[in-house]
């Protein structure tokens, strides 16, 4: 809690509204958070980095709250644009990179329903996280997040196996790099296994 005299002073600074916006985001009070953030932007003497990062987090939260994929994709694109700009403008601060990777992972796990699309996006995020960790090798939070993304991607990178009419089908995403696997399998596979290359 803030004493009344101090609160009266802080209400004239953008930091007061920014902190309240961040707090409201923690509780998913998105409308209130958006209002506080708008006040913070009005009072800030210039575009503030932390306001931009918080705005990106708001967009990701709004994307999670909507029921329409198109709206979620638009909000995600806006958030990514802000955070990528912040990463370039704050080269010594790993926070925007951490927010980007964490929120992207949440978005990917919520929205794409098709296996191939989820695998593509998660693979791209894995590569992005690796690149960002090389930029901030001292960030333990980013390292842990990078490892978590890699763990999420691993099951998607493996071939898909499903049963159809008692026949096991192995699906691969691409033809390249599997010729030797098919050759070896043709020598040792069981008679009821049928290999299908997508």
BELJO-V173326 format. One record per residue. SS is DSSP state (@ for helix, = for strand, . for the rest). PHI is phi in degrees with one decimal (NA if undefined). Layout:
# BELJO-V173326
SS|PHI, SS|PHI
This chain:
# BELJO-V173326
.|NA, .|-111.9, .|-64.5, @|-55.3, @|-65.2, @|-70.7, @|-62.2, @|-60.8, @|-73.3, @|-66.6, .|-64.3, .|-98.4, .|-115.7, @|-71.4, @|-60.8, @|-59.1, @|-72.1, @|-65.8, @|-62.8, @|-68.1, @|-62.7, @|-62.5, @|-64.5, @|-66.1, @|-63.8, @|-59.7, .|-101.5, .|59.8, .|-90.5, @|-72.5, @|-65.4, @|-63.9, @|-61.5, @|-63.8, @|-65.6, @|-61.1, @|-66.6, @|-63.6, @|-64.7, @|-61.6, @|-65.3, @|-65.8, @|-88.4, .|-66.1, .|-67.3, .|-154.6, .|-55.9, .|-95.8, @|-59.2, @|-69.1, @|-65.6, @|-64.7, @|-64.4, @|-66.0, @|-63.2, @|-61.6, @|-62.7, @|-62.0, @|-60.7, @|-63.8, @|-64.7, @|-66.7, @|-63.7, @|-70.9, @|-85.1, .|-76.3, .|-107.5, .|-117.2, @|-61.0, @|-60.3, @|-63.3, @|-62.3, @|-69.2, @|-63.9, @|-64.6, @|-62.6, @|-61.9, @|-64.1, @|-64.3, @|-60.5, @|-58.6, @|-62.2, @|-68.8, @|-64.9, @|-65.8, @|-64.6, @|-61.6, @|-73.4, @|-81.6, .|-123.9, .|-64.4, .|-100.9, .|-113.2, .|-79.0, @|-59.4, @|-59.7, @|-66.5, @|-65.3, @|-62.3, @|-58.7, @|-66.4, @|-65.6, @|-73.0, @|-63.1, @|-61.3, @|-62.0, @|-64.3, @|-63.7, @|-73.5, @|-92.3, .|-97.9, .|-61.3, .|-97.3, .|-79.0, @|-57.6, @|-63.6, @|-68.1, @|-63.4, @|-65.7, @|-63.3, @|-66.8, @|-70.8, @|-65.1, @|-65.1, @|-67.4, @|-58.0, @|-65.1, @|-65.1, @|-65.0, @|-60.9, @|-64.1, @|-69.3, @|-68.0, @|-63.9, @|-77.6, .|-126.8, .|-67.0, .|-89.2, .|-88.1, @|-69.6, @|-62.2, @|-68.7, @|-63.2, @|-62.5, @|-68.1, @|-58.4, @|-66.8, @|-65.8, @|-63.9, @|-61.9, @|-65.6, @|-67.0, @|-76.3, @|-53.1, @|-64.2, @|-78.2, @|-76.5, .|-74.7, .|-60.1, =|-91.3, =|-120.3, =|-142.4, =|-97.7, =|-137.7, .|62.1, .|80.9, =|-107.5, =|-79.1, =|-117.1, =|-106.0, =|-103.5, =|-118.0, .|-76.9, .|-136.6, .|-86.2, .|-68.3, .|84.0, .|-116.6, @|-60.9, @|-66.0, @|-64.5, @|-65.5, @|-63.6, @|-66.1, @|-65.3, @|-64.6, @|-85.9, @|-120.0, .|-71.3, .|-74.2, .|-60.5, .|-92.1, =|-100.6, =|-115.9, =|-93.5, =|-123.2, =|-104.1, .|-77.1
